[in-house]
Structures are given as structure tokens and as C-alpha cells.
Amino acid sequence: MIPAKGGICGFRAFWGRIARKAFGIPTWGARHSGHAAMTAWNPQGWVIMLAGQDWAEGEGFTNPTQSGLDFHLDVQAREMNSSYRSFVRGSWAARSRNETLVNRGWDCNWGGHGNCNGFGEGGLWNALMLYHKKATVAAAITPDGTSTIPERLIGPSAVPTKVDALIAKWFSPVTLPNVTSNVDGTINIPATAFNTEMTTANIEIMKSYTEDETQIMHHGGDYYQPDTAALVYEFTSTMAGKFYLTANHSTWHTDQDLMLEVNGKKMANVPVYLTLGFWNETQPVEIDVVKGSNMLTFTRLSTTQTTFKNFNLYTSKPQIQAPPGDGFTPQPIAPPPAASDFVLKPPSTSCIMQGIENVPEELCTAACLLVANRTYTGQKNFKNVKGCFAIMEGQYMTNCNYNKDTSELCTPPCGEDTKFGEICLTQSLVDNFKEFSV
């Protein structure tokens, strides 16, 4: 359920550690303010994953008394066995004396805050062993930056593995396939055969483990502007008529969607569903194909990942097994608001003065993007402005904010030193949006 329902950093790190431990790969959790990550071992050493930070910014997750930098020092020093034994013995001396642990802020940059408040805290033997590790690791780095820390050598597998096969071909150039047709008229469109100039979706080309095929990882659509995250294919048909489209996809996520346009005309929603990571074809949808050149355009409102291997166009409706049950089929996604639902007022007036409603907070992100072309950057209780507003001048004029102080009213010109433009609903029935949630 963790990968199926999604989740941000903490869920991904927790699930990632479970998966790696299941295969006997050592892991160590890491967290810092507002974020969680994980680390994992490989023959070249320990690496941080899902973080975007370095070792100095990792707070111990499984061991709250150890910072990420201290952990990394420890695992590096551990590879130099004779020196590490002396460190362990010194740590025993610290324990026997019941010494205070060295403060995690000893590096004066823990958590990226540049804070030296904890410098100097800790017992003598604990501090000595910490700097013993630092000196040992520093001595193993040559002047040109090369590390002499020994690597763990792992021999080849006794039997062929999928991993070996994938690594062997991973760095070879990708040969993108072409659209093909079978003798029965079925058209096969490989997912990697997309139009590179017209496709704007965030996708990644991947190779298969066991097959000489390629696939794409689709990293999600755009809820507010689905047309800006398009996946486009072109193909040629020798005949016009009804075809039945299926998508061969794989996903761990629930409640996804895939909308389809054929030759610029909205035709159907392709019924993607939770496949538990297996490859499965969707139920067929009927589309109209013209003789000659055709274009398929896929867009998505859902923002979670899914993978596509190919799209098939059948001349007759295929019999494909349906999803197992309601838990696998997606729940309908609420339609996104449109630019016509909002209006950006200049600082010389306000929503109330115009007799219309301020945009509610749950719609402020959409309103900022759709009518003000600005990024919503959170709540800011500026004076002389109410509700959802756009900054109209200065260095922050690419931002939008929301003032939760409902007592504040705009007295034109809205804003004080900086001018603000309130964003309003184009009609006063706020109840229309009460069930909507970003």
C-alpha cells in the first residue's frame, strides 16, 4: 500500500529501505528538517538517495545520536581495519567513563545551518575518537583527491542474473523502435516512438531487464494545465475506420488517468488501473482512424508515475481480462478549474469592490497559475490585501500568496510599499468549489 498510495520523501525512503533490506543490501536512514532520505551500500561505498543533500545534512534516523557526517566517517574508517580497531577501543574507554556523546553539531554545519552552538560538547575520549576517525579518513585522500580507502571486492555471480544482463546493456545506446503493422491490420506503437518535438510530458526512456525492448517512465501529468504535458505519437494507417486502442502499462499507483485525443479530437479516457507492477493491457477503447497520417495525443491529470511499453490498435475488439476489482480501478479525478473561473484585478480595485468573491485558499494555486502566470509560494499575511493575491511589482512579482487574515480588506491601491492584485472568482457561487481540493 505504501507505493500504491504514493507519499513523499518519508514514505519513499521507508519503502526503499524495506526493498533493499529484502535483498540483503545494507541501508541507513537519514532525515533532517522537513525531509527524509535513505542511504544504501554498494561495492564502491555508501551513497545518499532521495535527498539532494550531502552527508553533512543527514541526521541519524535509526540512531538519533549520530549525524550523517559522523556515520559516513564511521563507514569509511571501518574499511581501514587496524585503525578502526583503535577507534573502537577508544569508544569503549568513553563508555566505561560514562562520557557525554559529542554534540551532532560538532562540524559547525550540521543540517546546513552553519550553527556552532554544539561545538565543544562531549567527553574527552568521545571527542578524541571522533577526530581520530577524521584524521584517518583525511590521510587516505591523496593530494589529487584520489581515495586510497579499500573497496569491498565482490566476485561475479555463480549464475547469470537479470541484474548482470541489465548492467551489460544499460550503457549501450538506445535504438528507438518504429511503429509496425501486422498482417491482420493491428498497429503496434512502441511507447518510445513518441514525437520528440511535440511531446512536452516529463518522460524517461528505460531499457527492459529481460527483453530487447524499451519503455518510458511517465513522471506524471499537469493537473492545472494538462495540455502542457502531452505525449504525442504519429502513425500511418492504410485504411480508415474503427480501431480499438489498448495501452500496455505497469504501475504501482492507484487513481491514475490517461486521456486521449485522436487527430485533435477528444475521443476517450484510456482505463489505466493498478497493475501491482506487472505489465497488463487496458480494456480497449474505440477510436476513429483516418487513412494516411494520424496523431495520438495523451494527457494526464494525475501526477504519479506510470510506465508504458506500447500502445496497440486492433481492427476488431480484443478480449482482454478486466482488472481484478474496484480497488484496482481509478476513482474519477475532479476536473481542474479553468482560467475562465478566475479574474486578476489591478491594485486599483478589489474583489469586494467589484461585488465578487475572493478565491478560496484551496484554489489559490490554480488561480495563480492560470490567470496570473505566477507561482503560489504559500501564506503571507501582508497588510491591505485579502485572500489570494499576485505581487505586481518588484523582485517577487513572479509570486502569488494567500492572506488568511479575513479581517484585512484592500483599500486601493492594494498593498503598501508593493502593489498587490487580488484574484477573484468570476461568479459568486463559492459553493461550486467547496468539494474541490488541490
C-alpha positions in Angstrom: 0.0 0.0 0.0 2.9 2.4 0.5 3.9 2.6 -3.2 0.3 2.2 -4.3 -1.0 5.2 -2.5 2.1 7.3 -3.1 3.6 9.5 -0.5 6.6 11.9 -0.4 10.1 11.6 1.0 9.4 9.7 4.2 7.2 7.0 2.6 9.7 6.6 -0.3 12.7 6.3 2.0 10.8 3.8 4.3 9.7 1.7 1.3 13.2 1.9 -0.3 14.9 0.6 2.8 12.5 -2.3 3.1 13.0 -3.3 -0.5 16.8 -3.1 -0.3 17.0 -5.0 3.0 14.8 -7.7 1.5 17.7 -8.3 -0.9 20.3 -8.2 1.8 21.6 -4.7 0.9 22.6 -2.6 4.0 20.8 0.7 4.4 20.8 3.5 6.9 18.0 6.1 7.3 18.6 9.8 7.1 16.4 12.8 7.9 16.7 16.5 8.5 14.3 19.4 8.9 11.2 18.8 6.7 12.7 16.0 4.7 13.7 12.3 4.9 16.0 10.2 2.8 17.9 7.0 2.8 21.4 5.7 2.3 22.5 2.4 0.8 25.7 0.4 0.5 27.3 -0.7 -2.8 30.8 -2.1 -3.5 32.1 1.5 -4.0 30.8 2.7 -0.7 27.7 4.3 0.8 25.6 6.7 -1.2 22.7 9.1 -0.2 19.4 8.5 -2.2 16.3 10.6 -2.5 17.9 13.5 -0.7 19.6 16.2 -2.7 21.8 16.9 0.3 25.3 15.7 1.3 26.4 13.7 4.3 26.7 16.8 6.5 23.0 17.4 6.3 21.8 14.0 7.3 20.5 13.4 10.9 20.6 9.9 12.1 17.2 8.2 11.6 17.9 4.8 13.1 20.4 6.2 15.6 19.4 9.7 16.7 22.7 10.2 18.4 24.7 10.1 15.2 24.7 12.7 12.4 25.0 11.8 8.8 28.6 13.1 8.6 29.6 11.1 11.6 28.0 7.9 10.1 29.9 8.5 6.8 33.2 9.0 8.6 32.5 5.8 10.5 31.8 3.6 7.5 34.9 5.0 5.7 37.1 4.4 8.7 35.7 0.9 9.1 37.4 -0.1 5.8 40.8 0.5 7.4 40.7 -2.3 9.8 43.8 -1.7 12.0 42.9 2.0 12.6 39.3 1.2 13.1 40.1 -1.3 15.9 41.9 1.5 17.9 38.8 3.7 17.4 36.5 1.0 18.8 38.8 0.6 21.8 38.8 4.3 22.5 35.0 4.3 22.3 34.9 1.6 24.9 37.0 3.8 27.2 34.4 6.6 26.7 31.6 4.3 27.6 33.4 3.0 30.7 33.8 6.6 31.8 30.1 7.3 31.0 31.1 10.2 28.9 28.7 12.6 27.2 28.4 12.0 23.4 29.9 14.6 21.1 27.2 17.0 20.0 25.9 16.4 16.5 26.7 20.0 15.6 30.4 19.4 16.0 31.1 20.2 12.3 29.6 23.7 12.7 27.5 23.0 9.6 25.1 20.2 10.7 21.8 20.5 8.9 23.2 23.2 6.6 22.6 25.9 9.3 26.2 26.9 9.9 25.5 26.7 13.6 28.4 26.1 16.0 26.4 26.1 19.2 27.2 22.4 19.8 30.9 22.7 19.2 33.0 21.5 22.1 30.2 19.5 23.8 31.1 15.9 24.6 33.5 13.8 26.7 37.3 13.7 26.1 37.5 10.2 24.7 34.5 10.6 22.5 36.0 13.7 21.0 39.4 12.1 20.6 37.8 9.1 18.7 35.8 11.4 16.5 38.9 13.3 15.4 40.8 10.0 15.1 38.2 9.0 12.5 38.5 12.3 10.8 42.3 12.1 10.7 42.3 8.5 9.5 39.9 9.3 6.6 41.7 12.5 5.7 45.0 10.7 5.5 43.5 8.2 3.0 42.9 11.0 0.5 45.8 11.8 -1.8 46.6 15.5 -2.8 44.9 14.9 -6.2 41.7 13.9 -4.5 42.1 10.1 -5.1 40.8 7.9 -2.2 43.0 5.0 -1.0 40.2 3.6 1.2 40.0 -0.1 0.2 36.9 -1.2 -1.7 34.9 -4.3 -0.9 35.6 -6.6 -3.8 32.6 -8.8 -4.8 33.2 -11.6 -7.2 30.9 -12.4 -10.2 27.7 -14.3 -9.6 27.9 -18.0 -9.9 24.8 -18.0 -12.1 23.5 -15.5 -14.7 21.3 -12.8 -13.2 18.8 -10.2 -14.5 21.0 -7.5 -12.9 24.1 -8.6 -14.8 22.2 -8.7 -18.0 20.8 -5.2 -17.4 24.1 -3.7 -16.4 25.7 -5.2 -19.5 23.3 -3.3 -21.8 22.5 -0.3 -19.7 25.1 2.0 -21.1 24.8 1.0 -24.8 23.0 3.5 -27.0 19.2 3.2 -27.1 17.9 2.3 -30.6 14.3 3.7 -30.7 11.9 1.4 -32.4 9.4 2.2 -35.2 5.7 1.8 -35.5 4.8 -1.5 -37.1 1.7 -3.2 -38.6 0.7 -6.9 -38.6 -0.9 -8.8 -41.4 -4.2 -8.6 -39.7 -4.1 -4.8 -39.7 -3.1 -4.4 -36.0 -0.8 -1.4 -35.4 1.8 -1.6 -32.7 3.2 1.8 -31.4 6.2 1.4 -29.1 6.0 3.8 -26.2 9.4 5.1 -27.0 8.4 6.0 -30.6 6.9 9.3 -29.5 7.2 12.6 -31.4 10.2 14.3 -29.7 9.3 17.8 -31.0 5.6 17.8 -29.9 5.9 15.8 -26.7 6.0 18.0 -23.6 5.4 15.4 -20.9 8.1 14.6 -18.3 9.2 11.1 -19.5 12.3 8.9 -19.3 13.4 6.2 -21.7 14.3 2.9 -19.9 15.5 -0.5 -21.0 13.9 -3.7 -20.1 15.5 -6.3 -17.8 14.9 -9.4 -19.8 13.8 -8.2 -23.3 15.5 -6.2 -26.0 12.7 -3.6 -25.7 12.4 -0.1 -24.4 9.7 1.6 -22.3 9.0 5.0 -20.9 8.6 6.1 -17.4 5.9 8.8 -17.4 6.5 11.0 -14.3 3.0 12.5 -14.2 0.8 15.0 -15.9 -0.2 18.6 -15.1 -3.4 18.9 -13.1 -4.0 22.6 -13.9 -2.7 22.6 -17.5 -2.9 19.0 -18.9 -2.3 20.2 -22.4 1.2 21.3 -21.4 2.2 17.7 -20.5 1.4 15.9 -23.7 2.7 12.6 -25.0 2.3 12.6 -28.8 2.6 9.7 -31.4 2.2 9.8 -35.2 1.4 6.7 -37.3 0.2 5.9 -40.8 -2.9 3.7 -41.5 -3.6 2.0 -44.8 -7.3 2.2 -44.1 -9.9 4.4 -42.3 -12.4 3.1 -39.8 -12.9 2.0 -36.2 -9.9 0.7 -34.3 -9.6 -0.4 -30.7 -6.8 1.0 -28.6 -5.1 -0.6 -25.6 -2.2 0.6 -23.5 0.4 -1.9 -22.2 1.3 -0.3 -18.9 2.7 -1.1 -15.5 2.2 0.9 -12.3 2.2 0.6 -8.5 0.0 3.7 -8.1 -3.8 3.9 -7.8 -6.2 6.5 -9.2 -4.4 7.4 -12.4 -5.8 8.6 -15.7 -4.9 8.8 -19.4 -6.9 11.0 -21.7 -6.7 10.6 -25.4 -7.2 12.8 -28.4 -7.1 11.4 -31.9 -6.2 13.9 -34.7 -7.1 16.8 -32.3 -10.5 15.4 -31.3 -11.1 14.2 -27.7 -12.1 10.6 -28.0 -11.8 8.6 -24.8 -10.3 8.1 -21.4 -8.0 5.0 -21.6 -8.9 3.0 -18.5 -5.4 2.5 -16.9 -5.5 0.8 -13.5 -3.3 -0.5 -10.7 -1.3 -3.5 -12.0 0.9 -4.1 -8.9 3.9 -3.7 -11.1 3.0 -6.3 -13.8 2.6 -5.5 -17.5 -1.1 -5.5 -18.5 -3.1 -4.2 -21.3 -6.0 -1.8 -20.6 -9.6 -2.6 -21.7 -9.9 -1.5 -25.4 -11.4 1.9 -26.3 -12.9 2.6 -29.7 -11.4 5.3 -31.8 -11.7 6.7 -35.3 -8.7 6.4 -37.6 -8.3 8.1 -41.0 -6.5 6.7 -44.0 -2.9 8.1 -44.0 -1.3 10.1 -41.3 -2.8 10.1 -37.8 -1.9 11.6 -34.4 -2.5 10.3 -30.9 -2.1 12.8 -28.0 -2.2 11.5 -24.4 -2.5 13.9 -21.4 -2.9 13.2 -17.7 -4.4 15.0 -14.7 -2.8 12.5 -12.2 0.7 13.4 -11.2 2.1 10.0 -10.1 4.4 7.8 -12.1 3.4 5.0 -14.5 5.3 3.1 -17.2 4.2 2.4 -20.8 5.7 -0.2 -23.1 3.5 0.1 -26.2 0.0 1.1 -27.5 -1.9 -1.4 -29.7 -4.5 -0.5 -32.3 -6.7 -3.5 -33.2 -9.1 -3.8 -36.1 -11.5 -5.9 -34.1 -12.3 -5.6 -30.4 -9.9 -7.8 -28.4 -10.9 -9.9 -25.4 -8.7 -8.6 -22.5 -9.1 -9.7 -18.9 -10.6 -7.0 -16.8 -9.0 -5.6 -13.7 -9.5 -7.7 -10.5 -11.9 -5.4 -8.7 -12.9 -1.9 -7.6 -9.7 -1.4 -5.6 -7.7 -1.6 -8.9 -9.8 0.8 -11.0 -9.2 4.5 -10.5 -11.6 6.9 -8.8 -12.7 9.8 -11.0 -10.4 12.8 -10.8 -12.2 16.1 -10.2 -12.0 18.3 -13.3 -9.4 21.0 -13.0 -10.5 24.7 -12.8 -10.2 26.8 -15.9 -8.7 30.2 -16.4 -12.3 31.5 -17.1 -13.1 30.7 -13.4 -10.8 33.5 -12.2 -10.0 37.1 -12.8 -7.0 39.1 -11.7 -7.9 42.6 -10.5 -5.4 45.5 -10.6 -4.3 47.2 -7.4 -6.7 50.0 -8.0 -9.7 47.8 -7.0 -10.6 44.6 -5.1 -12.9 41.6 -5.3 -15.3 43.1 -2.7 -15.5 46.5 -4.5 -16.4 44.6 -7.7 -19.1 42.6 -5.8 -17.5 39.2 -6.4 -15.9 36.6 -4.2 -12.2 36.2 -3.3 -10.6 32.9 -4.5 -10.7 30.4 -1.6 -7.4 29.1 -0.3 -7.8 25.6 -1.8 -8.0 27.2 -5.3 -5.2 29.8 -4.9 -2.5 27.6 -6.5 -4.6 27.1 -9.7 -5.7 30.7 -9.8 -2.2 32.0 -9.5 -1.0 29.8 -12.4 -4.0 30.1 -14.7 -4.8 33.8 -14.7 -1.7 35.5 -13.1 1.0 33.2 -14.6 2.6 33.1 -11.2 3.8 30.5 -8.7 1.9 30.1 -5.4 4.5 30.4 -2.6 2.3 30.0 0.5 0.6 32.1 3.1 1.8 35.7 3.6 -0.2 38.0 5.8 0.6 41.2 4.1 -1.4 44.3 5.1 -4.0 45.9 2.9 -4.8 42.8 0.8 -7.2 39.9 1.3 -7.4 36.3 0.1 -5.4 35.1 -3.0 -3.3 37.8 -4.5 -0.5 38.3 -7.0 2.6 40.5 -6.4 2.5 43.1 -9.2 6.0 44.6 -9.0 9.5 44.2 -7.6 11.7 41.2 -7.3 8.9 38.9 -6.2 6.5 39.7 -9.0 6.6 36.1 -10.1 5.0 35.0 -6.9 1.4 34.6 -5.6 0.3 34.3 -1.9 -2.7 33.9 0.3 -3.7 36.1 3.2 -5.7 34.1 5.8 -6.5 37.2 7.8 -10.1 37.6 6.7 -10.4 41.0 8.5 -8.0 42.5 6.1 -9.6 44.5 3.2 -7.9 46.0 0.2 -8.0 49.8 0.3 -6.9 50.7 -3.2 -4.2 50.8 -4.2 -4.0 47.4 -2.7 -0.7 46.8 -0.9 1.6 49.2 0.8 5.2 49.5 -0.5 4.5 46.8 -3.1 1.3 46.7 -5.2 -0.9 43.6 -5.0 -3.6 42.4 -7.3 -6.4 40.3 -5.8 -7.6 37.3 -7.7 -11.4 36.8 -7.6 -13.9 34.2 -8.8 -15.7 35.2 -11.9 -19.0 34.3 -10.2 -20.1 34.5 -6.6 -21.2 30.9 -6.1 -18.2 29.7 -4.0 -20.2 26.6 -3.1 -19.4 25.3 -6.6 -15.8 24.8 -5.4 -16.3 23.5 -1.8 -15.8 19.9 -2.8 -12.7 20.7 -4.9 -9.4 20.1 -3.2 -5.9 20.6 -4.6 
